[in-house]
Each structure stands twice: as structure tokens, then as C-alpha cells.
Amino acid sequence: MGQKVHPIGFRLGITQLHLSQWYASKKYYSKYVLEDHFLRTILKKQYAKAGFEKIEISRKIENHIEIVIHVQKPAVLIGKKGPTEGLQKEIKKLIFKYRGLSSGFNEPNQGPNDNDLKRLKVVLYVIKCKTKTNASASSIADFIIENLEKRVPYKIVFVLLKKNLKYNDQKPLGMKVQISGRL
């Protein structure tokens, strides 16, 4: 049996960019990696219906975080009004929650005060995906998971998937799906 290579890790730096772009000393490196992972998992859990493609995080300086979110339905994230200030404040609070900063809190169970929120700068860009279809691997997987959780029979899920992909302009050239467990 041959050795398996992760397809994204194999291409990083050549044809694809890293999803986190920053430099940190030994002291902060592991903290930033875990903080990025925490942000990605929480955002994907809270806004599962947005159809995330990828979340890029870059840090220029210590308290400046730039987040680029590629989604299929940006209205789920930012609402119909449009401004992202509410989402930025929510992300700041998530970061404070993860870091466990208690120095700026008035009470142990209250959130950070205005001075702490002003020190941390979060720049947020929400970008709608370029593809007209749901032909990306993550969106296809989300479609299958969503329907299987609704207890739709798996054969019908694949028929629905074919119909959805058939009526769009850009169709994938091929697809292989593996499902295991009790179906």
C-alpha cells in the first residue's frame, strides 16, 4: 500500500495559499493556531446555513486581525441590512471568550468593556463565492449531511444532488462520495 498525501498540504505554497497568514514567536505561535481553529469551528457551527467555503485569517500586528470569509449565502452572516459591525463585535467577544481575558471585565460573568474592544481591531470581509453552483466539495458535503440528518433515504439524496447539479451552468466533471455507517 502506498503512502497517502493530504491533497491541500501537498499543494500549499505552490498552487494554494495558507488559510492562516501571520508570524508569531514561540510564545504565541500555539496560542494563535488554537485561536484560529476556535474561530473557524465556532463560526461554522453558529452559521452553518451560510455555506462556508473557507475562512482566511491574517494578523499584521498583535491586536489586528483580518478575517476574509468566503460563503455562498452572505445574507445569513450579515443580515439583509448589510453592515458587518454586529458580526465584528460578536467575533471580538468570541476572541475575548477564548483568550479568557478577565482584566477588562467588570464582573466575572460580564463581557469585555468598551476599552478592551477598542484595543482589539477586527477587520472583516464577507465575500460571496464566485461559483454559481454548489459544485464545491464542502457545499456538496453540507448538502448530503443536511439531508441525511433529516432522515431522507441516501439514494434519494444522491438523486436530488444530481438534479441540483444538473440544472446549473457549471457541473463537476466527476464525483466520488463515500458514506459509511448505518444508512
One Martini backbone bead per residue (centre of mass of N, CA, C, O) as a GRO file, in nm:
protein
  183
    1MET     BB    1   0.097   0.036   0.020
    2GLY     BB    2   0.059   0.359  -0.005
    3GLN     BB    3   0.113   0.679   0.053
    4LYS     BB    4  -0.063   0.937   0.196
    5VAL     BB    5  -0.168   1.257   0.069
    6HIS     BB    6  -0.250   1.566   0.131
    7PRO     BB    7  -0.390   1.776  -0.101
    8ILE     BB    8  -0.332   2.053   0.037
    9GLY     BB    9  -0.047   2.012   0.162
   10PHE     BB   10   0.087   1.957  -0.120
   11ARG     BB   11   0.000   2.270  -0.236
   12LEU     BB   12   0.127   2.446  -0.044
   13GLY     BB   13   0.279   2.733  -0.192
   14ILE     BB   14   0.200   2.677  -0.500
   15THR     BB   15  -0.140   2.686  -0.556
   16GLN     BB   16  -0.184   2.749  -0.247
   17LEU     BB   17  -0.290   2.906   0.031
   18HIS     BB   18  -0.295   2.988   0.336
   19LEU     BB   19  -0.541   3.038   0.590
   20SER     BB   20  -0.293   3.134   0.764
   21GLN     BB   21  -0.141   3.472   0.803
   22TRP     BB   22   0.145   3.463   1.011
   23TYR     BB   23   0.360   3.578   1.279
   24ALA     BB   24   0.531   3.404   1.554
   25SER     BB   25   0.636   3.330   1.837
   26LYS     BB   26   0.671   3.075   2.052
   27LYS     BB   27   0.471   3.192   2.263
   28TYR     BB   28   0.217   3.243   2.032
   29TYR     BB   29   0.171   3.021   1.821
   30SER     BB   30  -0.026   2.814   1.958
   31LYS     BB   31  -0.243   3.024   2.027
   32TYR     BB   32  -0.313   3.109   1.734
   33VAL     BB   33  -0.393   2.835   1.623
   34LEU     BB   34  -0.625   2.783   1.827
   35GLU     BB   35  -0.782   3.043   1.767
   36ASP     BB   36  -0.842   2.984   1.471
   37HIS     BB   37  -0.991   2.719   1.518
   38PHE     BB   38  -1.211   2.835   1.700
   39LEU     BB   39  -1.332   3.037   1.497
   40ARG     BB   40  -1.409   2.835   1.277
   41THR     BB   41  -1.594   2.645   1.442
   42ILE     BB   42  -1.795   2.854   1.552
   43LEU     BB   43  -1.889   2.977   1.283
   44LYS     BB   44  -1.986   2.704   1.157
   45LYS     BB   45  -2.199   2.648   1.379
   46GLN     BB   46  -2.370   2.918   1.385
   47TYR     BB   47  -2.340   2.936   1.040
   48ALA     BB   48  -2.429   2.675   0.861
   49LYS     BB   49  -2.624   2.812   0.628
   50ALA     BB   50  -2.400   2.982   0.462
   51GLY     BB   51  -2.172   2.822   0.315
   52PHE     BB   52  -1.873   2.747   0.363
   53GLU     BB   53  -1.551   2.753   0.223
   54LYS     BB   54  -1.361   2.985   0.365
   55ILE     BB   55  -1.116   3.093   0.624
   56GLU     BB   56  -0.925   3.385   0.648
   57ILE     BB   57  -0.628   3.454   0.849
   58SER     BB   58  -0.478   3.769   0.953
   59ARG     BB   59  -0.171   3.908   1.107
   60LYS     BB   60   0.005   4.198   1.147
   61ILE     BB   61  -0.054   4.254   1.443
   62GLU     BB   62  -0.144   4.180   1.751
   63ASN     BB   63  -0.445   4.359   1.747
   64HIS     BB   64  -0.476   4.254   1.429
   65ILE     BB   65  -0.756   4.123   1.251
   66GLU     BB   66  -0.802   3.942   0.942
   67ILE     BB   67  -1.116   3.846   0.787
   68VAL     BB   68  -1.196   3.603   0.533
   69ILE     BB   69  -1.520   3.521   0.403
   70HIS     BB   70  -1.639   3.238   0.224
   71VAL     BB   71  -1.966   3.243   0.083
   72GLN     BB   72  -2.292   3.170  -0.042
   73LYS     BB   73  -2.461   3.320   0.211
   74PRO     BB   74  -2.428   3.638   0.331
   75ALA     BB   75  -2.709   3.700   0.468
   76VAL     BB   76  -2.667   3.516   0.717
   77LEU     BB   77  -2.436   3.685   0.844
   78ILE     BB   78  -2.528   4.012   0.787
   79GLY     BB   79  -2.784   4.037   0.661
   80LYS     BB   80  -2.996   4.268   0.496
   81LYS     BB   81  -2.853   4.541   0.566
   82GLY     BB   82  -2.501   4.478   0.565
   83PRO     BB   83  -2.351   4.542   0.806
   84THR     BB   84  -2.058   4.411   1.013
   85GLU     BB   85  -2.051   4.509   1.316
   86GLY     BB   86  -2.196   4.281   1.469
   87LEU     BB   87  -1.996   4.055   1.383
   88GLN     BB   88  -1.741   4.188   1.496
   89LYS     BB   89  -1.828   4.190   1.794
   90GLU     BB   90  -1.869   3.885   1.813
   91ILE     BB   91  -1.574   3.809   1.749
   92LYS     BB   92  -1.446   3.960   1.981
   93LYS     BB   93  -1.592   3.800   2.204
   94LEU     BB   94  -1.476   3.526   2.122
   95ILE     BB   95  -1.182   3.599   2.172
   96PHE     BB   96  -1.215   3.672   2.471
   97LYS     BB   97  -1.325   3.400   2.554
   98TYR     BB   98  -1.075   3.237   2.473
   99ARG     BB   99  -0.853   3.404   2.631
  100GLY     BB  100  -0.961   3.489   2.921
  101LEU     BB  101  -1.017   3.785   2.982
  102SER     BB  102  -1.029   3.963   3.311
  103SER     BB  103  -0.927   4.266   3.318
  104GLY     BB  104  -1.194   4.406   3.156
  105PHE     BB  105  -1.391   4.306   3.364
  106ASN     BB  106  -1.640   4.376   3.585
  107GLU     BB  107  -1.748   4.089   3.578
  108PRO     BB  108  -1.724   3.753   3.546
  109ASN     BB  109  -2.004   3.737   3.348
  110GLN     BB  110  -1.905   3.960   3.178
  111GLY     BB  111  -1.806   4.137   2.937
  112PRO     BB  112  -1.633   4.343   2.772
  113ASN     BB  113  -1.527   4.643   2.751
  114ASP     BB  114  -1.468   4.912   2.543
  115ASN     BB  115  -1.155   4.919   2.565
  116ASP     BB  116  -1.099   4.626   2.475
  117LEU     BB  117  -1.247   4.647   2.198
  118LYS     BB  118  -1.061   4.879   2.084
  119ARG     BB  119  -0.784   4.733   2.083
  120LEU     BB  120  -0.929   4.530   1.913
  121LYS     BB  121  -0.886   4.458   1.565
  122VAL     BB  122  -1.151   4.387   1.329
  123VAL     BB  123  -1.139   4.271   0.998
  124LEU     BB  124  -1.420   4.226   0.772
  125TYR     BB  125  -1.478   3.987   0.504
  126VAL     BB  126  -1.752   3.925   0.282
  127ILE     BB  127  -1.764   3.663   0.037
  128LYS     BB  128  -1.889   3.568  -0.248
  129CYS     BB  129  -1.897   3.315  -0.437
  130LYS     BB  130  -1.818   3.256  -0.770
  131THR     BB  131  -1.989   3.028  -0.790
  132LYS     BB  132  -2.309   2.934  -0.904
  133THR     BB  133  -2.271   2.678  -0.765
  134ASN     BB  134  -2.263   2.368  -0.560
  135ALA     BB  135  -1.957   2.237  -0.659
  136SER     BB  136  -1.830   2.216  -0.402
  137ALA     BB  137  -1.727   2.001  -0.165
  138SER     BB  138  -1.851   2.137   0.088
  139SER     BB  139  -2.143   2.179  -0.026
  140ILE     BB  140  -2.201   1.883  -0.088
  141ALA     BB  141  -2.159   1.780   0.200
  142ASP     BB  142  -2.376   1.959   0.332
  143PHE     BB  143  -2.614   1.848   0.170
  144ILE     BB  144  -2.591   1.554   0.263
  145ILE     BB  145  -2.602   1.599   0.570
  146GLU     BB  146  -2.871   1.750   0.587
  147ASN     BB  147  -3.046   1.515   0.465
  148LEU     BB  148  -2.959   1.283   0.660
  149GLU     BB  149  -3.062   1.432   0.920
  150LYS     BB  150  -3.368   1.421   0.793
  151ARG     BB  151  -3.405   1.117   0.689
  152VAL     BB  152  -3.314   1.077   0.406
  153PRO     BB  153  -3.263   0.875   0.171
  154TYR     BB  154  -2.964   0.819   0.014
  155LYS     BB  155  -3.069   0.780  -0.278
  156ILE     BB  156  -3.229   1.048  -0.287
  157VAL     BB  157  -2.994   1.238  -0.234
  158PHE     BB  158  -2.844   1.173  -0.503
  159VAL     BB  159  -3.071   1.261  -0.689
  160LEU     BB  160  -3.085   1.555  -0.589
  161LEU     BB  161  -2.791   1.624  -0.653
  162LYS     BB  162  -2.807   1.579  -0.958
  163LYS     BB  163  -3.029   1.789  -1.010
  164ASN     BB  164  -2.881   2.038  -0.898
  165LEU     BB  165  -2.628   2.008  -1.093
  166LYS     BB  166  -2.776   1.998  -1.374
  167TYR     BB  167  -2.914   2.304  -1.366
  168ASN     BB  168  -2.636   2.408  -1.386
  169ASP     BB  169  -2.373   2.539  -1.553
  170GLN     BB  170  -2.165   2.412  -1.348
  171LYS     BB  171  -2.015   2.104  -1.369
  172PRO     BB  172  -1.887   1.839  -1.254
  173LEU     BB  173  -1.680   1.593  -1.386
  174GLY     BB  174  -1.660   1.450  -1.098
  175MET     BB  175  -1.763   1.193  -0.846
  176LYS     BB  176  -1.685   1.087  -0.502
  177VAL     BB  177  -1.874   0.897  -0.260
  178GLN     BB  178  -1.847   0.829   0.096
  179ILE     BB  179  -2.045   0.611   0.302
  180SER     BB  180  -2.096   0.541   0.649
  181GLY     BB  181  -2.292   0.327   0.819
  182ARG     BB  182  -2.613   0.374   0.912
  183LEU     BB  183  -2.866   0.386   0.641
   0.00000   0.00000   0.00000
